[in-house]
Amino acid sequence: MKLFHAPTSPYVRKVLIAARELALADRLEHVTVTAMPQAPAREIAPHNPLMKIPTLVRDDGTSLYDSIVICEYLDALGGGALFPPAGEPRWRALRLNALADGMMDASVLLRYETVMRPEAMRWQPWIDGQFAKVDGALDEAEREAATFPAAFDIGQIALVCALGYLDFRYASRPWRPGRPQLERWFAQRCERESVRATAPVG
Ligand SMILES: N[C@@H](CCC(=O)N[C@@H](CS)C(=O)NCC(=O)O)C(=O)O
């Protein structure tokens, strides 16, 4: 299977961690691309008209996106350890995934706005609004962290990627102060091989 990939993308990292947790990493051939809204990776278009990463192209040529769909597909191939099958544990894991994806959406959009958009066109109220989403999601994660399940499920994988991305891109705006439960949980999860091996580089 081919995975359109970039080493800095937190959404791609979700897939890479899932693949490692499920012992499927060697089934993924990485096709590295640069995907940005102002310079789309057009080679992805035949497989995903949104031209976003991650996009997975399966061996029969059919594609899957976005990150949650690819992770659930890998989970189905690999034995179903990452998505609780039903009931409250499943809703909880999917909601945490949504919270973390929302944090990544805001952080990635902020990156586009504050680094790629020409300075004269940047809009401070919009920037403040995105940081408010990140901060609100961090506070919610802090409230929930002490009761996260022991299993490293899709919600926790996504949260690791969201926090790792904040460390990678926004180290000057630290998220740990005032969030001790989240800090402790993150440090513990960072000891996993799948998390260490997929840290963003760039
Ligand atoms: N909801 C998507 C988001 C994927 C996404 O936004 N990826 C970024 C890279 S970090 C991208 O491809 N950006 C290119 C663009 O927006 O055109 C997912 O979960 O996979």
The ligand as an ORCA input file, in Angstrom:
! r2SCAN-3c Opt
* xyz 0 1
  N      -8.965     15.849      8.053
  C      -7.738     15.484      7.384
  C      -6.758     16.640      7.435
  C      -5.521     16.383      6.597
  C      -4.722     17.672      6.345
  O      -5.220     18.798      6.477
  N      -3.424     17.503      5.989
  C      -2.623     18.634      5.643
  C      -1.156     18.364      5.962
  S      -0.786     18.418      7.674
  C      -2.691     18.850      4.145
  O      -2.676     17.898      3.398
  N      -2.756     20.112      3.717
  C      -2.791     20.451      2.339
  C      -3.984     21.294      1.976
  O      -4.723     21.722      2.877
  O      -4.153     21.529      0.785
  C      -7.181     14.195      8.022
  O      -7.549     13.879      9.160
  O      -6.427     13.467      7.348
*
